[in-house]
Amino acid sequence: MPADLAVIGLGPLGLPLAQAATAARLPTVGYDPDPHTVAELRAGRLPAEGGAGSLTAAGIRRMLSAGFRPTTEDAELGKVRTAVICAPTRLGEDRALDLSAVRDAARTLAVRLRPHTTVLLESAVHPGTTEDFVRPLLEAGSGLRAGRDFHLAYSPSRFDPANRRHGFANTPKVIGGLTAACTEAAAAFYGRFCEKVVRARGVREAETVKVLETNYRHVNIALVNEMAVFCHDIGVDLWDVVRCAETKPFGFQAFRPGPGVGGHGVPIDPAYLSYKRSSPGHPLRMVELAQEVNGRMPRYVIQRCATLLNEHGKSARGARVLLLGVGYKADVADQEGSPAREIASRLMEMGAQLSYHDPYVAQWRVLGKPVPRADCLYEAAADADLTVLLQPHRTYDLQGLAVKAQLLLDTRGASPAGAAHRL
């Protein structure tokens, strides 16, 4: 059966979209240039490190049974009515987004692009990327004109792995097109499997929605991370403060601290436009400061670990330390941006004997070395000098864990009050 939709990039953005479309009975082909990724998916397995977030191997097999076809053949892109670019973007050392995967995806699609196709971009990008970066690539490679010969629009990804309340279908989908006709074409596509479609004024407004949503999360987490350090220093229970503050019915939304901020939604400062090699001269200072604050949290966790061990007559050197949950979020295997790696690296450099437990991650390497995986969680916690909870997976019995562990540092405030040392 010819595919109706091509999802370009079978990672944390593309696979959930393909799953939602397939569930809605849209004939879907998934394109990825990585043969290993495609081979794993064809075999009914998840790509390396669970890059699809909360999607399971069983979910992949159901998609395949429903007609989903992963491929490395770009010829398939010329047979669809809608193509969605879900290429990854990451923040480089210069704080500019790396758009190389988006560029490659656009060039690959351009060669196969047919008139009347609807092209959508879901990758996290700076405002202006769709129009000033993706559009010229598509037009140059196809000889077609966006807004006249094919539709072009942007829709920010809002998929939240492991969220049992909000999935792809019941999360409002924001879209903004190059023209009014482009917007309506995008709305017609997403309307086939999303309950609500929200039309932005234009493509740049839709792109900026993603900037605001991501930066809002990072800035507010930075605020509560600073409050965590402040409250610990003055002997105040931050978790009780948050519990009380969130009862306010207006003007407040509760955020909670943690060992760092991971995930694929990196904080974006539009002052760093890598594809233009220029800056509009209006940096988002709050975002810059939030990055600095959140980036310090793994070091603060290490400081707390060393202090706790010292208070119990032990040194970090030679101490047996067990890390629980190494993904960037609870109940997912995805490790993109997870603070666990930096925390583990610093502990290893201090001479700690490190092990980990994560029901979603079978193997884990840090500094090029495999980290031993604890087979029996509670025995490992009882044996460890210090257990550090980084992600409160639903499978963890935190009350039982607190009883078994010699010393427990809970960086998420998930354990019962008084059962552990909290961040």
Summary of the structure (lengths in Angstrom):
residues: 423
radius of gyration: 22.9
end to end distance: 54.0
largest distance: 72.4
contacts: 1467
relative contact order: 0.09
helix: 39%
strand: 15%
